[in-house]
Amino acid sequence: MPSSTSEAVRVAVLADSDTRWKWGALTARRIAGHEAPHDSAKTSDESTDTPSESIELSGFLLRGRATPTARQLAEVGVRADELREVTGNEFLRAIKDGQYDIVVLALVGGAVQAMLHGLAALALPRRPVVVTGYVGVVYEKLADGLLLRHGADVVLANSLHDADRFREVYEGVGADASSVTEAALPFLGGAPYTAQDGRDTVVFAVQPSVPESRTDRTYLLRRLVEHARLHPGREVLLKLRSKPGEHTTHLEEIPYQKLADKLPGGLPPNFRLVYGHMGEVLDRTDLLVTVSSTAALESLHRRVPTAVLTDLGVREALGNHHFLGSGLLTSWDRLDGGHRPAPDPEWLARQGVAADGAYDTAFDAARKRVAELLQSPGLPPLAPYYTPATAPGYLPGILARHHLGADGTPLPGAAPAAEVSGVRRMVREAVRNAARGAYRHGVQRVAPVIRRMGQL
């Protein structure tokens, strides 16, 4: 525990993708600082990408299919005092040796559960405060994902709407719901939208896995291109999350880049594919269009006109059902005709979209709770809802996938005695990179072909 307010709080963030690293690192800075970052007029990176004197941020990237590349990390733009790639057991060993004050688990639910049991098994004399949450809109696997996160000291909810749902799930199974703490997405920010003379830009924010089928993705791309042709004086941008071969939070088996290359008639001159930080793209956006991306919340926070498509239906599988009551649901036909949806103020308030300036205080409750836990003379042992007694047919498999036994300790052979270095390390990294490339090739090229053959 820091001995005074001037001593830096030591925070470790474990993330398994580029978007979760962004969420985890920015969340750490929001909740571990001594004062609220009153920065609603800035982008999140402008206010938080410079390491704070009050926090020492150590970043750990969980080795797996979505481990971010150097390009993805540079695009996210969130820096740490140190950043390295690890296995789950290597992370646990770092926590055991590192005397951290706070651990932020920015991971998929199963990995959070495994790390909670692994941390509990360390039996540290004084353990760190453990924080977790969600990187964006929670529209599927609500109970499953939440119960896999139960056991953390703080489970962050990005809105009042989510906080109510989270507590209902925990209380519904008789689990302690006191960890649920209302906050907000940590990367909201930017100057409020103002129309500019001579600028007319429409941005479609893609999602890696929504929609999933080639037919649906081709349809959305075709309608976007047709929109560009209908409005030759308008700049139309396809905002991409990753380049082919890269993975983010979700798998992208059919990249839009490849569909665009094969689109009949080619692309009009006012249509472009763009990468980069979402905040920078929103700086020049006059209409944000999406199926259900969290980018819609970023856009709404700035008061940028925002549309959520109904062309493929309003379905749980698409996630656009989350926007029921928002006033944002519309179709390409209506957008082609000039329609601009108007958001419902009450819906915005419950979703944590604080366009009125209340975002400055959105993390006060989380910051207060973490500070109280840090000042506590001793934290109780971590107690996840899932144990070998409550979920004997589920939990062991989750732990085994992260090379942990049923008691949370490393399985035999899972934890090397020391880090290898020099030539051995270079060879190991080369093999891992080759294996990761082969896996991504299989996901993006081989698997879709096999599925198509199975449908014949």
C-alpha positions as CSV (number, residue, x, y, z in Angstrom):
1,M,0.0,0.0,0.0
2,P,1.4,3.5,-0.9
3,S,2.7,5.2,2.3
4,S,1.5,8.6,1.3
5,T,-0.5,10.5,-1.4
6,S,2.8,11.4,-3.1
7,E,3.9,7.9,-3.5
8,A,3.1,6.3,-6.9
9,V,0.4,3.6,-7.0
10,R,1.8,0.5,-8.7
11,V,-0.8,-0.9,-11.2
12,A,-0.5,-4.0,-13.4
13,V,-2.9,-4.3,-16.3
14,L,-3.3,-7.7,-18.0
15,A,-5.0,-7.5,-21.5
16,D,-5.6,-10.0,-24.2
17,S,-6.3,-7.7,-27.2
18,D,-5.7,-4.1,-28.4
19,T,-9.1,-2.8,-27.4
20,R,-8.9,-4.4,-24.0
21,W,-5.4,-3.0,-23.5
22,K,-6.8,0.4,-24.2
23,W,-9.7,-0.1,-21.8
24,G,-7.5,-1.5,-19.1
25,A,-4.8,1.0,-19.2
26,L,-7.1,4.0,-19.4
27,T,-9.3,2.6,-16.6
28,A,-6.2,2.2,-14.5
29,R,-5.4,5.8,-14.9
30,R,-9.0,6.9,-14.2
31,I,-9.3,4.9,-10.9
32,A,-5.8,5.0,-9.5
33,G,-5.1,8.8,-9.8
34,H,-5.5,11.0,-6.7
35,E,-7.7,13.4,-8.7
36,A,-10.3,13.1,-11.4
37,P,-9.1,13.8,-14.9
38,H,-11.4,16.7,-15.8
39,D,-10.9,16.4,-19.5
40,S,-14.3,16.3,-21.2
41,A,-13.0,18.7,-23.8
42,K,-10.1,16.5,-24.8
43,T,-9.7,13.2,-26.4
44,S,-9.0,10.4,-24.0
45,D,-5.5,10.0,-25.4
46,E,-4.7,13.7,-25.1
47,S,-5.4,13.5,-21.4
48,T,-4.2,10.1,-20.4
49,D,-1.5,8.7,-22.7
50,T,1.3,10.4,-20.8
51,P,2.3,8.4,-17.7
52,S,1.0,10.1,-14.5
53,E,3.4,10.8,-11.6
54,S,0.8,9.2,-9.2
55,I,0.8,5.9,-11.0
56,E,3.4,3.4,-12.2
57,L,1.7,1.4,-15.0
58,S,3.0,-2.0,-15.9
59,G,1.4,-3.6,-19.0
60,F,1.1,-7.3,-19.6
61,L,-0.3,-8.7,-22.9
62,L,-1.7,-12.2,-22.5
63,R,-0.2,-14.4,-25.2
64,G,-2.9,-15.8,-27.5
65,R,-4.7,-15.4,-30.8
66,A,-5.5,-11.7,-30.3
67,T,-2.2,-10.5,-28.8
68,P,-1.9,-7.1,-30.4
69,T,0.8,-6.3,-32.9
70,A,3.2,-3.3,-32.6
71,R,1.1,-1.5,-35.2
72,Q,-2.1,-2.0,-33.2
73,L,-0.5,-0.9,-30.0
74,A,0.8,2.3,-31.7
75,E,-2.7,3.0,-33.1
76,V,-4.2,2.6,-29.6
77,G,-1.7,5.2,-28.4
78,V,-1.8,4.3,-24.7
79,R,1.6,4.0,-23.2
80,A,2.9,2.2,-20.1
81,D,6.1,2.4,-18.0
82,E,6.7,-1.2,-19.2
83,L,4.9,-3.5,-21.5
84,R,5.6,-7.2,-22.2
85,E,3.9,-10.3,-23.5
86,V,3.3,-13.1,-21.0
87,T,1.5,-16.3,-20.4
88,G,-1.1,-16.5,-17.6
89,N,1.4,-18.2,-15.2
90,E,4.1,-15.7,-16.1
91,F,1.7,-12.9,-15.1
92,L,0.9,-14.6,-11.8
93,R,4.6,-14.9,-11.1
94,A,5.1,-11.2,-11.9
95,I,2.4,-10.3,-9.4
96,K,3.9,-12.5,-6.8
97,D,7.2,-10.8,-7.2
98,G,6.1,-7.3,-8.0
99,Q,4.2,-5.9,-4.9
100,Y,1.5,-4.2,-7.0
101,D,-1.2,-2.2,-5.4
102,I,-3.9,-2.7,-8.1
103,V,-4.4,-5.4,-10.8
104,V,-6.7,-4.6,-13.7
105,L,-7.9,-7.7,-15.6
106,A,-8.9,-6.5,-19.1
107,L,-9.7,-10.0,-20.4
108,V,-12.4,-12.2,-21.8
109,G,-14.5,-13.8,-19.0
110,G,-12.8,-17.2,-18.8
111,A,-9.4,-15.6,-18.5
112,V,-10.6,-13.3,-15.8
113,Q,-11.9,-16.3,-13.8
114,A,-8.7,-18.2,-14.3
115,M,-6.6,-15.2,-13.1
116,L,-8.8,-14.7,-10.1
117,H,-8.3,-18.3,-9.0
118,G,-4.6,-18.0,-9.8
119,L,-4.3,-14.8,-7.7
120,A,-6.2,-16.4,-4.8
121,A,-3.8,-19.4,-4.9
122,L,-0.8,-17.1,-4.5
123,A,-1.9,-16.4,-0.9
124,L,0.0,-13.2,-0.8
125,P,0.5,-11.5,2.7
126,R,-1.1,-8.4,1.2
127,R,-2.7,-8.9,-2.1
128,P,-3.5,-6.2,-4.7
129,V,-7.0,-4.7,-5.3
130,V,-8.4,-6.6,-8.3
131,V,-10.5,-4.7,-10.9
132,T,-12.3,-5.9,-14.0
133,G,-15.1,-5.0,-16.3
134,Y,-16.2,-4.8,-20.0
135,V,-14.6,-2.9,-22.9
136,G,-17.9,-1.8,-24.4
137,V,-21.6,-2.6,-25.0
138,V,-22.6,-5.8,-23.1
139,Y,-25.2,-7.3,-25.5
140,E,-24.6,-11.1,-25.2
141,K,-23.7,-13.8,-22.6
142,L,-24.6,-11.4,-19.8
143,A,-24.9,-14.0,-17.0
144,D,-22.0,-16.1,-18.2
145,G,-19.6,-13.2,-18.6
146,L,-20.6,-11.6,-15.3
147,L,-20.3,-14.8,-13.2
148,L,-16.9,-15.4,-14.7
149,R,-15.9,-12.0,-13.5
150,H,-17.3,-12.5,-10.0
151,G,-14.7,-12.5,-7.3
152,A,-12.9,-9.3,-8.3
153,D,-13.0,-6.5,-5.7
154,V,-14.4,-4.1,-8.3
155,V,-16.5,-5.1,-11.3
156,L,-17.0,-1.9,-13.3
157,A,-20.2,-1.1,-15.1
158,N,-20.1,1.4,-17.9
159,S,-23.5,2.9,-17.1
160,L,-26.4,2.9,-14.7
161,H,-28.2,0.5,-17.1
162,D,-25.3,-2.0,-16.8
163,A,-24.9,-1.6,-13.0
164,D,-28.6,-2.5,-12.5
165,R,-28.3,-5.5,-14.7
166,F,-25.0,-6.7,-13.1
167,R,-26.4,-6.5,-9.6
168,E,-29.5,-8.4,-10.7
169,V,-27.4,-11.3,-12.1
170,Y,-25.2,-11.6,-8.9
171,E,-28.2,-11.3,-6.6
172,G,-30.1,-13.8,-8.7
173,V,-27.6,-16.6,-7.9
174,G,-27.1,-15.5,-4.3
175,A,-23.6,-14.0,-4.9
176,D,-22.2,-10.8,-3.3
177,A,-23.1,-7.9,-5.6
178,S,-21.2,-5.2,-3.6
179,S,-18.3,-5.3,-6.2
180,V,-20.5,-3.8,-8.9
181,T,-19.5,-0.1,-9.3
182,E,-21.0,2.3,-11.8
183,A,-18.4,4.1,-13.9
184,A,-18.2,4.8,-17.7
185,L,-16.2,3.8,-20.7
186,P,-12.7,5.3,-20.0
187,F,-12.0,6.4,-23.6
188,L,-14.9,8.8,-24.1
189,G,-13.9,12.4,-24.8
190,G,-13.3,14.9,-27.5
191,A,-14.7,18.3,-28.3
192,P,-18.5,18.5,-28.9
193,Y,-19.5,18.2,-32.5
194,T,-19.9,21.3,-34.6
195,A,-20.8,21.2,-38.3
196,Q,-18.2,22.9,-40.6
197,D,-18.9,24.6,-43.9
198,G,-17.7,22.6,-46.8
199,R,-17.3,19.3,-44.8
200,D,-19.7,16.4,-45.2
201,T,-18.3,13.1,-44.0
202,V,-20.1,9.8,-43.3
203,V,-18.2,7.1,-41.4
204,F,-19.2,3.5,-41.2
205,A,-17.6,1.9,-38.1
206,V,-17.1,-1.8,-38.8
207,Q,-17.0,-4.7,-36.3
208,P,-14.9,-7.8,-36.6
209,S,-17.7,-10.3,-36.0
210,V,-20.9,-8.4,-36.5
211,P,-22.4,-9.3,-38.9
212,E,-20.7,-12.6,-39.4
213,S,-21.7,-13.9,-42.8
214,R,-20.0,-12.9,-46.1
215,T,-23.5,-12.1,-47.6
216,D,-24.4,-9.7,-44.8
217,R,-21.0,-8.0,-44.8
218,T,-21.0,-7.6,-48.6
219,Y,-24.5,-6.1,-48.3
220,L,-23.4,-3.5,-45.9
221,L,-20.3,-2.6,-47.9
222,R,-22.4,-2.4,-51.1
223,R,-24.9,-0.1,-49.5
224,L,-22.1,2.1,-48.2
225,V,-20.5,2.4,-51.6
226,E,-23.9,3.1,-53.2
227,H,-24.4,5.9,-50.6
228,A,-21.1,7.4,-51.8
229,R,-22.2,7.2,-55.4
230,L,-25.6,8.8,-54.5
231,H,-23.7,11.7,-52.8
232,P,-20.6,12.4,-54.9
233,G,-19.9,15.6,-52.9
234,R,-19.8,13.7,-49.6
235,E,-16.7,11.9,-48.2
236,V,-17.6,8.3,-47.2
237,L,-15.2,6.5,-45.0
238,L,-15.0,2.8,-44.0
239,K,-13.4,2.8,-40.6
240,L,-11.5,-0.5,-40.1
241,R,-10.4,-2.0,-36.8
242,S,-7.5,-4.1,-38.0
243,K,-5.5,-5.2,-41.1
244,P,-5.8,-8.7,-42.6
245,G,-3.9,-11.1,-40.4
246,E,-4.4,-9.1,-37.2
247,H,-7.0,-9.9,-34.6
248,T,-8.7,-7.7,-32.1
249,T,-11.3,-8.5,-29.4
250,H,-13.2,-10.7,-31.8
251,L,-12.2,-12.8,-34.8
252,E,-12.7,-11.3,-38.2
253,E,-12.9,-14.1,-40.7
254,I,-14.0,-12.0,-43.6
255,P,-12.2,-8.6,-43.6
256,Y,-13.9,-5.8,-45.4
257,Q,-10.7,-4.9,-47.2
258,K,-10.8,-8.1,-49.1
259,L,-14.5,-7.7,-49.9
260,A,-13.8,-4.2,-51.2
261,D,-11.2,-5.5,-53.6
262,K,-13.7,-7.8,-55.2
263,L,-16.7,-5.4,-55.3
264,P,-18.1,-5.1,-58.9
265,G,-17.5,-1.7,-60.4
266,G,-14.8,-0.8,-58.0
267,L,-14.9,2.0,-55.5
268,P,-16.0,5.6,-56.2
269,P,-13.4,8.4,-55.7
270,N,-15.1,9.8,-52.6
271,F,-14.9,6.5,-50.8
272,R,-11.9,5.5,-48.7
273,L,-10.8,2.8,-46.2
274,V,-9.2,4.3,-43.1
275,Y,-7.5,3.1,-40.0
276,G,-6.3,5.0,-37.0
277,H,-7.6,6.1,-33.6
278,M,-11.4,6.4,-33.4
279,G,-11.3,9.8,-31.7
280,E,-9.3,11.3,-34.5
281,V,-11.8,9.9,-37.1
282,L,-14.7,11.4,-35.1
283,D,-13.0,14.8,-35.2
284,R,-14.0,15.0,-38.8
285,T,-17.2,12.9,-38.8
286,D,-20.7,14.4,-39.6
287,L,-22.6,11.1,-39.4
288,L,-21.4,7.9,-37.7
289,V,-23.1,4.7,-39.0
290,T,-22.8,1.3,-37.4
291,V,-24.6,-2.0,-36.7
292,S,-23.9,-2.0,-32.9
293,S,-20.3,-0.8,-32.4
294,T,-19.2,0.8,-29.1
295,A,-18.0,3.6,-31.5
296,A,-21.7,4.7,-31.4
297,L,-21.3,5.6,-27.7
298,E,-18.1,7.5,-28.4
299,S,-19.9,9.4,-31.2
300,L,-23.0,10.2,-29.1
301,H,-20.7,11.4,-26.2
302,R,-19.5,14.1,-28.6
303,R,-23.1,14.8,-30.0
304,V,-22.0,13.6,-33.5
305,P,-25.1,12.5,-35.5
306,T,-25.3,8.7,-35.1
307,A,-27.3,5.9,-36.8
308,V,-27.7,2.3,-35.9
309,L,-28.7,0.1,-38.9
310,T,-31.8,-2.1,-39.0
311,D,-31.2,-3.4,-42.5
312,L,-30.3,-6.9,-41.3
313,G,-33.0,-6.9,-38.6
314,V,-32.9,-5.9,-35.0
315,R,-31.5,-9.0,-33.4
316,E,-29.6,-10.1,-30.4
317,A,-27.0,-11.8,-32.6
318,L,-26.2,-8.4,-34.1
319,G,-26.3,-6.5,-30.8
320,N,-28.4,-3.6,-32.2
321,H,-31.2,-4.6,-29.8
322,H,-29.1,-2.8,-27.2
323,F,-30.2,0.4,-28.9
324,L,-34.0,-0.1,-28.5
325,G,-35.5,3.1,-27.2
326,S,-32.4,5.1,-28.3
327,G,-34.1,6.8,-31.3
328,L,-31.1,5.8,-33.4
329,L,-32.4,2.8,-35.2
330,T,-32.8,3.4,-38.9
331,S,-32.0,2.0,-42.4
332,W,-29.7,2.8,-45.3
333,D,-32.8,3.8,-47.4
334,R,-33.7,6.5,-44.9
335,L,-30.0,7.6,-44.6
336,D,-29.7,7.8,-48.4
337,G,-32.7,10.2,-48.3
338,G,-31.1,12.5,-45.8
339,H,-32.6,11.2,-42.4
340,R,-30.5,12.0,-39.3
341,P,-31.7,10.1,-36.1
342,A,-32.2,12.2,-32.9
343,P,-31.1,10.3,-29.7
344,D,-33.4,10.0,-26.8
345,P,-32.0,12.0,-23.8
346,E,-33.2,9.5,-21.1
347,W,-31.7,6.6,-23.0
348,L,-28.4,8.4,-23.2
349,A,-28.4,9.2,-19.5
350,R,-28.9,5.5,-18.5
351,Q,-26.2,4.4,-21.0
352,G,-23.4,6.5,-19.4
353,V,-23.2,8.8,-22.4
354,A,-22.6,12.1,-20.6
355,A,-22.7,14.6,-23.3
356,D,-23.8,17.2,-20.8
357,G,-20.4,17.3,-19.0
358,A,-21.2,14.8,-16.2
359,Y,-18.4,12.6,-17.5
360,D,-16.0,14.5,-15.3
361,T,-17.4,12.7,-12.3
362,A,-18.2,9.4,-13.8
363,F,-15.2,7.6,-12.1
364,D,-15.6,9.2,-8.7
365,A,-17.4,6.2,-7.2
366,A,-14.8,3.8,-8.6
367,R,-11.9,5.9,-7.5
368,K,-13.4,6.2,-4.0
369,R,-13.9,2.5,-3.7
370,V,-10.4,1.6,-4.9
371,A,-8.9,4.2,-2.5
372,E,-10.8,2.7,0.5
373,L,-9.6,-0.8,-0.4
374,L,-6.0,0.4,-0.7
375,Q,-6.3,2.0,2.7
376,S,-7.8,-1.2,4.3
377,P,-5.5,-2.9,6.8
378,G,-6.1,-6.2,5.1
379,L,-8.2,-7.5,2.2
380,P,-10.2,-10.7,2.5
381,P,-9.2,-13.6,0.3
382,L,-10.6,-13.5,-3.3
383,A,-13.8,-15.5,-3.4
384,P,-15.2,-16.1,-6.9
385,Y,-18.7,-17.5,-7.2
386,Y,-17.4,-20.4,-9.3
387,T,-15.5,-23.0,-7.2
388,P,-14.9,-26.7,-7.5
389,A,-18.0,-27.1,-5.4
390,T,-20.4,-24.7,-7.2
391,A,-19.3,-25.5,-10.8
392,P,-17.4,-28.8,-10.8
393,G,-18.3,-29.5,-14.4
394,Y,-17.3,-26.0,-15.7
395,L,-14.6,-24.4,-13.7
396,P,-11.8,-27.1,-14.1
397,G,-11.9,-26.8,-17.9
398,I,-11.6,-23.0,-17.7
399,L,-8.6,-23.2,-15.4
400,A,-7.0,-25.9,-17.4
401,R,-7.1,-23.8,-20.6
402,H,-4.9,-21.4,-18.7
403,H,-2.6,-24.2,-17.4
404,L,-4.0,-24.0,-13.9
405,G,-5.2,-26.8,-11.7
406,A,-8.5,-27.0,-9.8
407,D,-6.9,-25.2,-6.9
408,G,-5.6,-22.3,-9.0
409,T,-1.9,-23.4,-8.9
410,P,0.1,-24.0,-12.1
411,L,-0.2,-27.4,-13.7
412,P,3.1,-29.4,-13.9
413,G,5.3,-28.0,-16.5
414,A,3.3,-24.8,-17.0
415,A,5.6,-22.4,-15.2
416,P,9.3,-22.3,-16.2
417,A,11.7,-21.6,-13.4
418,A,13.1,-18.4,-15.1
419,E,12.7,-16.4,-18.3
420,V,14.9,-17.6,-21.1
421,S,17.0,-14.9,-22.8
422,G,19.4,-14.4,-25.7
423,V,19.3,-16.7,-28.7
424,R,16.9,-19.1,-27.0
425,R,14.4,-16.3,-26.5
426,M,14.8,-15.1,-30.1
427,V,14.2,-18.6,-31.4
428,R,11.1,-19.1,-29.1
429,E,9.6,-15.8,-30.2
430,A,10.2,-16.6,-33.9
431,V,8.4,-20.0,-33.5
432,R,5.5,-18.3,-31.6
433,N,5.1,-15.7,-34.3
434,A,5.1,-18.4,-37.0
435,A,2.5,-20.4,-35.1
436,R,0.3,-17.4,-34.6
437,G,0.5,-16.6,-38.3
438,A,-0.4,-20.1,-39.2
439,Y,-3.4,-20.0,-36.8
440,R,-4.6,-16.7,-38.3
441,H,-4.3,-18.2,-41.8
442,G,-6.3,-21.2,-40.7
443,V,-9.0,-19.0,-39.2
444,Q,-9.3,-16.5,-42.1
445,R,-8.6,-18.8,-45.1
446,V,-9.0,-22.5,-44.3
447,A,-11.9,-22.5,-41.9
448,P,-14.3,-20.6,-44.1
449,V,-13.6,-22.9,-47.0
450,I,-14.3,-25.9,-44.9
451,R,-17.5,-24.4,-43.7
452,R,-18.6,-23.7,-47.3
453,M,-17.8,-27.2,-48.3
454,G,-19.9,-28.6,-45.4
455,Q,-22.9,-26.6,-46.7
456,L,-22.7,-28.1,-50.2
